[in-house]
Amino acid sequence: MSDRRIALWTVALVALIAAIAYRISVFSEPPPPPTPQIVFITGGSGPYWQSAVAGAKSAARATDVELAVAMPQADESLEQQMEILMNLAPDVDGIAISPIDAAGQTHLINKLVEKMRVVTFDSDAELSERHSHVGTSNFSAGRTCARMVGEALPEGGEIAVLMANQTKENLIDRRGGFQERISQMAIDDDNPSAPPRYVVVGYFEDNGSDQRCAQNIRDALAKFPGLDCFVGLNARHGPVLIATLKELGKLGQIKLVTFDALPQTLDAIEQGQIYATIAQDPYNFGYQAVTTLAKLCQGHGTDLPIVGKGSNYLGAEAIKQDNLDNFRDKLRERQQATETSKPNTEKPAA
């Protein structure tokens, strides 16, 4: 074979190899993107927050993200939640958080938004630059709560309202909706000049302490011996009310309207000790918050709400004796479905 032919074959072989290499580089699939690292930050560690965590874990399994859970050990502990926020690992791609102090945490949330995706759940920080929010319309839930008080006390009466604090945006809205509706109901349409039918004797804050809440109940009863109703705006308040009023020998003598669906609260509704509770869906808060973060981190967030600053509002429902069994059935179905789903590789929060 001549030198010229050898040279031609060499050139052809090199060209073929280059063409094959080019096709491989063009048509081969790109490497998969890194798995998003998400931290789910609650406002406490009680049963309500455990339900939200269960939803977050289910979403992590469904969306292929790596989830870390960070829970302040004390409910409504701003100090503990801030410590978590200040010590986030540098590789975190997004956080879901229920802010305890909306106004006080807005600046820090805005700084975090510069580095990662931020979704609020349960309680919002509406004036921050967070990317989305998952929760319920707490103003509407407060109005529903007032309506339940009206059913429990059709003739009117004195009401004491328990709340953790007045810094969480959901509690601010909840109180606002309750106050607006109860004030409207207090007016006698047939005699507008008559004294109000419903009187709120006070809003009693406990900063997440069950002991302080119990003392607030005792103080309210001592100061207002004719008190007709307690309203509890936080999930913890139902069980604390039952235990404290039982201790004082007043269980069943005072109407109770509460929030959320802890097992003790549902048992008390069944026994006629609580008239109604306003049930939210913390499991779905957690599920939707992590699902939203996954979409944002993976570049698929175009279907998120474009109005309301990306807010996604879920419903709240008054649970009474007449719909209690149906509600419990739904809770059991969800729990069974959650238990049969495969475990995810959750890592501890940094």
N, C-alpha and C positions, 0 to 999 in steps of 0.2 A: 504494500500500500504506500502510495506516494506521500511525501511530507505534506503536500497541499491538502490531500484528502484527510489525513489525520487531523490537520488543523481545523478543517471544516467540521468534522465530526466532534471535535472538542468544543468548538463554538456552539454547535447545535445542542450538545449535552448540557453545557452551562446554561443556555437559554431555556432548555426544558426544566432544569432544576430551579431556575429563577421563577419560571412561570408557575411551577407547582408550589413553591414557597409563597408566591404572591397570592395564589388562590387560597392556600391554607390561612394566610394572615387576614384575607378579606372575608372569607366565608365561615371561619371558625367562630364559635360563640364567645362573646366577651366573658371574662371571669365574673362570677356572681358578685354583686355588691356586698360589702360587709354587713353583718347582722346588726340592726339598730340596737343600741344600748339604752334602755329606758328605765327610769327610776319612778316609782309610784309612791307618793308621799301623802300620808293620811293626816287627819287632825287629832288622832288618838289611837288607842289600841283596843277599844271595847267592841262588843258584838256588831254594832253598826258598821264600824270600820273593817271588821273581819269580813263582812259580807261584801263590801266594796273591793277588798283585796281578792276575794274569790272570783269576782267578775273580771278583775284585771288579769289574773292568772289564766282564766279561760281565754281571754282575748289574746294574750301572749302566745298561747298554744296555737291559736287559729291564724295568727298573722306572722308567725316566725320572727319574733323579736326576743331579745334577751332581757328579762325583767328582774329588777331588784326592788324590793319593798322596804320602805323606811317608815316606821311608825313611832311617833312620840309615845312614850310609855304613859304619860299623863294626858288625859283628854284636855283639849284646848290649851295645851302648853305652848305658848308662842316661843319661849326660850328654846325649848327642845326642837321645835320645827325650824327655827332660824339656824340652829347649830347644824341640822341636816343640810340645809340649803348652802351654808357657808363651806361645807366640806364635801361637796359633790366631786366625784372623780373626773379627771380631765377628758376622759373618753366618752362621757355621757352625751348621747345624741338628743335626748328629750326627757322632760319630766311632766308628770301629772301631779297636781297639788291642789289640796283644799285649803286655801289661805285662811289663817286664823285672824289676821289683822289686815283687812283689804287695803286700807289707806297706808298703814305703816310698812307694808311689804311691797307696795307698788314699785318703788325705786329699785329694789333688789330684783324683782321679777323682770323689770325692763332691762337690767344689766344681763340677766341670764338669757333673755330673748336674743341678745346680740351674738350668743354662742351656741344656742340650741333651740329646739322647739319646746314651747311651753303651753300646756293645756290645763285649765283649772277645772275642777269637778266639785260637786256638792255645793261649795261656796265659791263665789267669783271674786275677782279683782277687776271690776269692769273698766276702771280708768287706766289700767296697765296696757301694755302692748302684747299681752298673751295672744296666742294664735287662735285659740278656740276655748269654749266653755261647755261643759256637760252638766246639767242639773235640772231643777224644776223651777217653775215660776213661784218663788216663795211668797211674793205678794199675794198671788191667788190662793196659795195654800193657807196663808194667814186669814184670808177672808173665809175660806172653807171652815177653818177652825172656829171662827166666830159664829158661823152658821150652826155648827154642832153645839156650841154653848147655848144658842137660842133654842135648839131642840131640847136640850137637857134642862134648861131653865126657861120655860115658856112665859113665866110670870115675871122674869127679870131677877136681879140680885147682884150681890157683890162678888167680884172676881179678882183673884190674885194670879199674876202671870210669872212663871219661873222661866229664866233664860240663862244661858251660860255667860254671855257677855253681849255688849252692844258694839263690837268691833267687826265681827264676821258679817259679811254682806248678806248672807242668807238670813241671819237672825234680824238684821236691820229691816230687810224687806218683809220678813214674816211678821214682825211686830207692827210694821206699817200697815200691812193688809188687815191684820186683826183689829187694830185700833180704828181704822177707817170703817170697817163693817160693823163693829160693835157699837160705834158712835151713831151710825145710821139706825141700827136696831133699837137704840136706847130711846129714840124719840117716839112718843105716842102720837100717831097721826091724828087721832080723834081729839087730842088735847095737847098740842105742841108746847104749851106753857107748863105742863106738868113736870115734876122732877124726872130725870132720866131713869128708864127702867133698868138699865145695866150700868154699873159703876165699877171701873177698874181701880182697885185700891192701891195698886203699885206693880212695878216690874222689878223682880227680885233676881239679882245676878249672883252666880256662884263660881264663875271662872273655872268650870269643869270639875269642881270638887263635890262629890256626893255628900260629904260631911257638911259642907257649907250649905248645900241645897236643903238637907234635912233641917238644919238650923233655921234657914229662911222660912220653911214651912211652919215650924214651931213659932217663930216670931210673928208671922202673918196671922196665925190663929190667936195668939195672945193679944195682938193689937186690934184685930177685927174679929171678935168672937162670933159675930153673925155671918161670917163668910159663907157664901153659897157654893163657890166653885173655884177649883184650881185648874189653871191651864199650864201645861209643860211644853215648852217650845223645842226641847232637845230630846233625843232618844232616851237618855239616861233618866229623865224625869219620871216616866211612868213607874218603873220599879222602885225608885226612891219614894215617890208619893205613896205607893201601896205599903211599903215597909214602915214608913214614918206614921202614917195615919193609923195603921194597925197597932203600932206601939202606943199611940195616944188614945186608942179606943174610939176613933172617929171614922174608921173605914166604913163606907156605905152611907155616911151622914152628909158627905159633901160630894158634889158632882165633880167628875174629873174628865178633862179632855186633853189628850196628849199628842205627841208626834212619834211616828215611826213604829215599826212592827217587831220589837223585841219579843221573844217568847213569853216573858213574864207579863208584858203588856197585853198580848193576845189572850193569855190565860185570864187576866183580870177583866177583859171585855166579856169573855165567856161566862164568868161568874157574876157579872153585873156590877163590878167594882169601878170600872172605867166605862164611861158612856160611849166614847169614840176615840179613835186615834187616826191621825192623818198619815197614811203610809206613803213613803217614797219608795224608790227602787235603788238602793245603794249598790246592789250587785250590777245593775245595768249602768249606773254611773261609772263604776270601775271598768266594765267591759267597753263601753263606748269611748271612755277617755283614752284607754290604751289603743283601741282600734283607730281612733283619730290620730294619735301620735304616730302609729305605724304608717298610716297613709302619708302623713306629713314628712316623716323621715325617709320614706321610700319614694317620694316624689309623686304621690298619687292623691294629692289633697284637693283636686279641682272640684270634687263633688261635695265639699264641705259648704255649710251655709255661707252665702256672700252678704247676707244682711244680719243685723244684730251682732256685729263683730264676731261672727263665726259661732254664735251660741246655738246649742242644741238642747231644747227643753223637753224633758220627759214629764209625764203626768204624775199627779199625786191623787190619792183617793181616800175618802173617809171610810174607815172600817168600823162597823158596828156589829151587834149580834146577828143581824139579819143577813149579812154577807160574809161573816167570819169563816164559815166552813169552806166556802168557795175560795176565799183568799188563801187559806191554809193548804188547800189542795194544790193550788198553783205553786206555793212555796215548796211543797214536797216534790212536785214534778221537776222543778228546777234543780233541787238538791240531788235528786236521783240522776238527772242528766249530767250534772257537774261531776258527781262521784265516778261515773262510768267513763268519762273522758280521760285520755292518756295524760300522764304527768308531764310537766315541762321542766326544763333545766333552769330553775330559778337560782340566781346567785344572790348572796347577801349584799345589802347596800353598803357602799363605801362609808 
